[in-house]
């Protein structure tokens, strides 16, 4: 009951915030764009799908610093933000 409801609302809030960041130009998708942001130091956080390919995930490295990697969202959940 309650735990599932809270989890669903948190997921919705996170996907809504990611969607707004994308629309504002503060979030990008696609290997080349993400890699470019990481190389240039524009990225503060790297978000990768938890159910993605480990081989593909190993191609990108999060920016330095604690909390700069998020890997708890599935590809479907990220798709809600980046459609």
SELOKE-737655 format. One record per residue: residue number from 1; chain; y, x, z of N, C-alpha, C in turn. Coordinates in pm, 1 decimal. Layout:
REM SELOKE-737655
REC|k|c|npy|npx|npz|capy|capx|capz|cpy|cpx|cpz
REC|NUM|A|Y|X|Z|Y|X|Z|Y|X|Z
...
This chain:
REM SELOKE-737655
REC|k|c|npy|npx|npz|capy|capx|capz|cpy|cpx|cpz
REC|1|A|-118.5|73.5|0.0|0.0|0.0|0.0|128.0|79.4|0.0
REC|2|A|175.7|109.1|117.6|307.8|168.7|132.4|314.6|308.2|70.9
REC|3|A|214.4|389.8|94.6|214.1|526.2|40.0|217.2|523.6|-112.4
REC|4|A|140.8|434.7|-173.1|140.4|423.2|-319.0|275.5|376.1|-371.5
REC|5|A|337.0|283.5|-300.8|467.9|233.4|-340.3|573.4|343.7|-333.3
REC|6|A|571.7|420.2|-225.4|667.1|530.1|-209.5|645.0|634.5|-318.2
REC|7|A|520.4|668.5|-345.6|489.6|766.4|-449.8|539.5|718.5|-586.8
REC|8|A|517.7|593.1|-618.2|562.1|537.1|-746.0|714.1|539.6|-757.2
REC|9|A|784.2|507.8|-649.3|929.9|508.4|-652.2|985.4|651.0|-663.4
REC|10|A|921.5|746.7|-597.3|962.7|886.7|-609.7|942.0|936.5|-752.3
REC|11|A|830.3|901.8|-811.4|803.1|940.2|-949.9|908.6|880.8|-1042.5
REC|12|A|941.6|754.4|-1022.7|1042.7|691.3|-1106.9|1177.5|759.6|-1090.9
REC|13|A|1213.0|793.3|-968.9|1341.2|861.2|-942.7|1345.7|996.9|-1010.9
REC|14|A|1237.5|1072.8|-1001.0|1231.7|1205.0|-1063.7|1240.5|1193.1|-1215.5
REC|15|A|1165.9|1101.6|-1274.4|1169.7|1086.5|-1420.0|1307.0|1037.3|-1466.5
REC|16|A|1369.6|951.0|-1389.5|1504.5|905.5|-1424.1|1605.2|1021.4|-1419.5
REC|17|A|1595.4|1104.9|-1317.1|1686.2|1219.1|-1305.3|1663.2|1320.6|-1417.7
REC|18|A|1538.2|1344.3|-1452.4|1508.9|1434.7|-1564.3|1562.2|1379.1|-1695.6
REC|19|A|1549.8|1250.0|-1713.3|1600.7|1186.3|-1833.8|1752.4|1201.2|-1843.4
REC|20|A|1822.3|1182.3|-1732.7|1967.6|1199.4|-1732.3|2005.8|1344.5|-1759.8
REC|21|A|1930.0|1438.6|-1703.7|1957.2|1580.5|-1728.8|1938.4|1613.3|-1876.3
REC|22|A|1836.1|1557.4|-1937.2|1812.4|1579.4|-2080.6|1928.5|1524.5|-2162.2
REC|23|A|1971.6|1404.4|-2131.3|2081.7|1341.8|-2205.1|2213.0|1417.7|-2187.5
REC|24|A|2229.2|1483.0|-2073.4|2350.5|1561.1|-2046.3|2342.1|1702.1|-2104.4
REC|25|A|2227.5|1736.3|-2162.1|2210.7|1869.7|-2218.8|2172.3|1974.3|-2116.2
REC|26|A|2128.8|1929.7|-1999.1|2090.5|2020.9|-1891.5|1940.2|2042.2|-1880.9
REC|27|A|1864.6|1985.6|-1973.1|1718.8|2002.4|-1974.6|1673.2|2001.6|-2120.0
REC|28|A|1577.4|2086.3|-2150.6|1525.1|2094.7|-2287.2|1373.1|2093.2|-2284.7
REC|29|A|1316.6|2058.7|-2399.3|1171.2|2063.7|-2417.6|1142.1|2144.1|-2542.8
REC|30|A|1016.2|2177.6|-2557.7|973.7|2255.5|-2673.5|968.6|2402.9|-2638.3
REC|31|A|861.7|2467.7|-2682.1|838.3|2607.0|-2644.2|956.4|2697.3|-2677.4
REC|32|A|1006.0|2693.0|-2799.8|1112.0|2784.7|-2841.9|1242.1|2762.1|-2764.8
REC|33|A|1280.6|2636.9|-2745.4|1403.4|2607.6|-2671.2|1391.8|2652.0|-2526.0
REC|34|A|1277.6|2621.6|-2464.9|1256.7|2659.3|-2325.0|1254.4|2811.2|-2311.4
REC|35|A|1183.1|2877.3|-2400.6|1175.9|3024.0|-2397.6|1315.6|3083.5|-2411.5
REC|36|A|1397.3|3030.0|-2502.7|1533.4|3077.4|-2522.5|1615.3|3063.1|-2395.0
REC|37|A|1606.2|2948.4|-2329.4|1679.3|2926.8|-2203.9|1632.9|3024.5|-2096.4
REC|38|A|1502.2|3048.1|-2089.1|1450.3|3141.0|-1988.7|1498.8|3283.2|-2015.4
REC|39|A|1494.5|3326.2|-2140.8|1537.1|3462.0|-2177.6|1685.7|3482.0|-2150.8
REC|40|A|1766.3|3381.9|-2182.8|1911.3|3392.0|-2165.0|1956.5|3366.9|-2021.8
REC|41|A|1864.5|3326.9|-1934.8|1898.9|3302.5|-1795.6|1964.5|3168.4|-1769.9
REC|42|A|1956.1|3075.5|-1866.2|2013.9|2942.4|-1847.9|1926.4|2853.1|-1759.5
REC|43|A|1797.8|2878.0|-1758.5|1703.8|2792.8|-1684.4|1703.0|2829.3|-1536.8
REC|44|A|1703.5|2728.4|-1454.5|1691.5|2749.5|-1310.1|1553.0|2711.1|-1260.4
REC|45|A|1489.3|2620.0|-1334.8|1356.4|2570.2|-1297.3|1274.1|2553.8|-1423.9
REC|46|A|1146.2|2584.4|-1413.8|1051.8|2560.2|-1522.5|958.2|2449.0|-1476.9
REC|47|A|954.4|2341.1|-1553.5|866.2|2228.9|-1522.4|758.8|2224.8|-1629.7
REC|48|A|632.7|2234.5|-1587.9|520.9|2227.8|-1680.5|423.3|2121.6|-1633.9
REC|49|A|358.9|2057.2|-1729.6|264.2|1950.4|-1699.0|143.6|2004.9|-1623.9
REC|50|A|103.7|1934.5|-1521.0|-11.5|1976.6|-1440.8|-142.0|1966.8|-1518.0
REC|51|A|-146.0|1879.8|-1618.5|-267.8|1863.1|-1696.7|-258.7|1932.1|-1833.3
REC|52|A|-163.7|2022.8|-1848.0|-147.7|2097.1|-1972.4|-248.0|2211.4|-1982.5
REC|53|A|-251.1|2271.7|-2097.3|-340.3|2383.7|-2123.9|-300.1|2505.8|-2041.1
REC|54|A|-394.0|2565.2|-1967.7|-362.3|2686.2|-1890.8|-316.3|2800.6|-1982.0
REC|55|A|-372.1|2806.5|-2100.8|-333.7|2911.7|-2196.1|-186.8|2896.2|-2236.4
REC|56|A|-147.7|2774.0|-2267.2|-8.5|2749.7|-2304.7|84.8|2770.1|-2184.9
REC|57|A|41.0|2729.3|-2068.0|123.9|2743.9|-1948.1|151.0|2890.7|-1917.2
REC|58|A|56.8|2976.6|-1949.0|73.1|3118.6|-1918.9|171.5|3187.5|-2013.4
REC|59|A|212.4|3120.6|-2120.9|304.9|3180.5|-2217.3|448.6|3183.3|-2166.0
REC|60|A|480.6|3100.0|-2068.7|615.5|3095.2|-2012.6|610.8|3129.8|-1864.2
REC|61|A|710.0|3201.9|-1819.4|716.9|3239.8|-1678.5|844.4|3182.6|-1618.3
REC|62|A|834.1|3125.7|-1499.4|952.4|3063.9|-1437.1|1059.6|3167.2|-1406.2
REC|63|A|1182.9|3122.0|-1394.9|1290.8|3213.3|-1355.8|1264.0|3268.6|-1216.0
REC|64|A|1324.8|3380.9|-1183.9|1302.6|3437.3|-1050.0|1357.9|3346.0|-941.4
REC|65|A|1297.9|3355.3|-826.6|1345.4|3277.2|-712.3|1242.3|3176.7|-665.9
REC|66|A|1253.1|3146.1|-540.2|1161.4|3049.7|-480.0|1193.3|2908.9|-529.0
REC|67|A|1091.3|2832.2|-555.1|1109.5|2694.3|-598.1|1152.0|2679.7|-742.9
REC|68|A|1128.9|2781.7|-824.2|1171.9|2775.3|-963.6|1062.0|2726.1|-1057.6
REC|69|A|951.3|2680.6|-1001.6|842.5|2625.9|-1082.9|799.0|2492.1|-1024.4
REC|70|A|786.3|2393.2|-1112.7|735.4|2261.9|-1073.1|617.9|2230.0|-1163.7
REC|71|A|504.8|2202.6|-1104.1|385.9|2175.0|-1183.5|306.0|2057.2|-1131.0
REC|72|A|372.2|1960.1|-1072.9|301.2|1847.0|-1013.0|306.3|1720.1|-1097.8
REC|73|A|378.1|1723.3|-1208.9|387.7|1605.7|-1295.4|292.7|1619.9|-1414.1
REC|74|A|232.5|1510.1|-1454.8|142.8|1512.7|-1570.5|224.4|1506.2|-1699.6
REC|75|A|157.8|1531.8|-1810.5|224.8|1523.4|-1940.2|278.4|1382.8|-1964.9
REC|76|A|202.5|1282.7|-1925.9|248.2|1145.4|-1941.8|371.9|1114.9|-1859.4
REC|77|A|375.0|1166.1|-1738.7|490.2|1144.2|-1651.6|613.0|1215.5|-1707.0
REC|78|A|596.6|1338.7|-1755.6|707.8|1409.8|-1817.2|753.3|1340.5|-1944.7
REC|79|A|659.1|1281.4|-2015.7|691.9|1208.6|-2137.1|784.0|1091.3|-2111.4
REC|80|A|778.8|1034.3|-1992.1|870.5|924.0|-1958.3|1015.2|972.0|-1960.0
REC|81|A|1036.6|1099.0|-1926.5|1171.4|1155.1|-1923.7|1215.1|1209.8|-2058.0
REC|82|A|1120.0|1269.5|-2129.0|1155.4|1341.7|-2251.5|1109.7|1271.5|-2377.9
REC|83|A|1039.6|1158.5|-2361.6|993.6|1075.0|-2470.0|982.2|1141.4|-2599.2
